[in-house]
Amino acid sequence: MAEENRQTQDNLEQEGDIPVNQFDITGKFKKEPQNDKPVFNPNKRGLVGVTDKKVETKRLLIFLALCFGVTWVTEIFGIIPMYRSGDVEIVKDAAELISQVMLAPALAALVTRLFTREGLVKSGFQFNFSEQRFLFLFGWFGMSVLTFAGAVIYFFVFRDNFDPNMTNFVASYSESATGAGAQITPVEIVAGVKTDLLVKFFTAAVLDFINAFGEEWGFRAFLLPKLFRKVGTIPAMIITGFASGLWYAPLVTIGYYYGEGNSGFPIVNIIAMCLFGTVTGIIYAFLTLRTGSIFPAVFAHSAINVMMGQASQFTFDGGNFFVGPAPTGILAGIPLIITAVICLIHIHKYPVQASVEEEDN
């Protein structure tokens, strides 16, 4: 029977279908074949209440209240006043606090899991690289490649804004270096930046790992499965991405990502952040659903955080976050948008299926 199951799975993969338990998103126990019948393994802990709609709704509400409530209260009454204080040291403290707040979704998920006795079963910690090499590698390198492709598109359209000599960046860097007593030539600065970019291409996936994990373990490892069971795969991918963008709203009102000098600020900026969160969130959700692991999404999220502002160093005016060359812009974000659409099409054609599970009671 086991041999037949393996043969059937091989046939499905050859035909392009996705195995049913690719992301074992609702299964209580791992099933093992015995006497031609699937049986529950008593040594495996189950998920408490995942078939109980009231319990799942309770978990959703607790998570959202903690994730958004704690974050927004901290930002509105703590970070924003610090940021607007005008004191350089206090502003630096605010920036450090922003980094700490990035862990809020993961902490909200952890508290919810423990409080509702869901535990850490099926929480995305498997590292199945050998079975999912391509998607793991895409998580590691893909977002950097897409960010670079978006910058190329931007500079192809705005060729006059491409500055290979990095004039503005070199000027600002030289000024700070001189103030610190260092002597460095413009050629050395440009060479150093280019070397740094090359290193970051290979390491960006882990350079911001902690902050990326904080968001992904909350939104993709916890919120995504809950919405998956309630509204289906594609709506869950879109809603989760939108929520992760909306989560940034208070910070966006002080110029985070998009600045604050544009027409329609801050409403337009919040909408732009929600759209960016939706696009990237679809990609992160696809990686999570297809691998059953949170790590490819964490790698991808870390990479885009690190590579976000690199291309702006090669502009005369710093670029425009609504346009490019940062991937938050509509023009530079084209590769991300296309990738997100492909992810939705693929998930529609080869849907993720929940495994069969028993009721708790």
LINTALIN-V857558 format. One record per helix or strand of 3 or more residues. SS is the DSSP state (2 for helix, 1 for strand). FROM is the first residue (numbers start at 1). TO is the last residue. If there is no record, write none. Layout:
BEGIN
ss: <SS,SS>
from: <FROM,FROM>
to: <TO,TO>
END
This chain:
BEGIN
ss: <2,1,1,2,2,2,2,2,2,2,2,2,2,2,2,2,2>
from: <2,31,37,53,88,104,133,159,167,186,209,233,249,267,295,311,334>
to: <15,34,40,83,101,115,157,161,179,207,231,246,252,291,307,314,349>
END
